[in-house]
Amino acid sequence: MALAPALVEWLLDTDPALRWQVERDLLGVPEEVWRATRARVAAEGYGARLLALQDDDGQWAGGAFFPAGFTGEGEEGQPWTATTWSLNALRGWGLDAAALAGTAERLAAGSRWEYDDLPYWDGEVDCCINGYTLANGAWLGVDVSGLERWFVEHRLADGGWNCQWVEGSTRSSFHSTLNVVRALLEHERLTGGSDELRAVRHAGEEYLLERRLLHRLSTGERVGPWVDAIAWPFRWRYNALNALDHLRAASLLDGTPPDPRAAEAVALVRALRGADGTWRQGEREPGRVWFEVDVPAGERSPWLTLVGTRVLDWWDGTGPTPTR
């Protein structure tokens, strides 16, 4: 989609963490231009602010998945300040892993999961947590081969994953499956992956596509009200735009065209776009944050507009084909 000049200016007048993706994914500027913008993430804006909040032991907020001392009492929602969420944010913003030199080693030495006090880079039992750890470990150069095997061994018979497997669930979850395939794709992009992991990623994507990204396979009904509850940051929750953004990235890496079974989800996302070409912020998951990275609910969201525009450009075949 050709962006109006005012919209381009609005999107470029943002933090380097967002701006470089606008340059690469929407404008198709030369690679040296967007890479120079991405290099600023470590020294400016969101990236620099979050780096400055890192603890001496390599963690954030004193904990692996939850801040130190968090009990859940007197606080709405999950805090988004601990180590895993901070690493997810920095990786998503495009931070060069060199800016975190020594972090992987410090986490290996002293960070433990709140679940059973397990070592950080070994993961634990939650599919989503292990997915984040796989992707973050690949980014920081950690040997995550144990987690690679874990995902092969814990895929369910219907093709996906469910964080409730440890409670006995045998049916995959939209939320868990999307988080896992996103992690597997990031691991593959960073390391080259393997045929085995690529096969299980494709199986997880097929699980979602069989359901047209929106529906229960058994009844055809909409799987939940959260599929069109689109807000930034996405965190762990599934929504149609989050799923489509993954399929776009997978299609670019695999060199395959969009799958027509995603058409209904694309129509849903297209219908949420305003007449001015923007998407508005939805109701975000509650919880403590270090600082805000997007607008309040109801306002025009630069992040959602970036993601929504690049998804529609990919689907319509109208945008640039960015290098990775």
Buried (B, 14 or more C-beta within 10 A) or exposed (E): BEBEEEBBEBBBEBBBBBBBBBBBBBBBBEEEEBBBBBBBBBEBBBBBEBBEEBBEEBBBBBBBBBBEEBEEEEEEEBBBBBBBBBBBBBBBBBBBBEBBEEBBEBBBEBBBBBBEEBBBBBBBBBBBBBBBBBBBBBBBBBEBEEBBEBBEEBBBEBBBBBBBBEEEBEEBBBBBBBBBBBBBBBBBBBBEBBEEBBEBBBBBBBBBBBBBBBBEEEEEEEBBEBBBBBBBBBBBBBBBBBBBBBBBBBBBBBEEEBBEBBEEBBEBBEEBBEEEBBBBBBEBBEBBBBEEBBBEEEEBBBBBBBBBBBBBBBBEEEBBEBEE
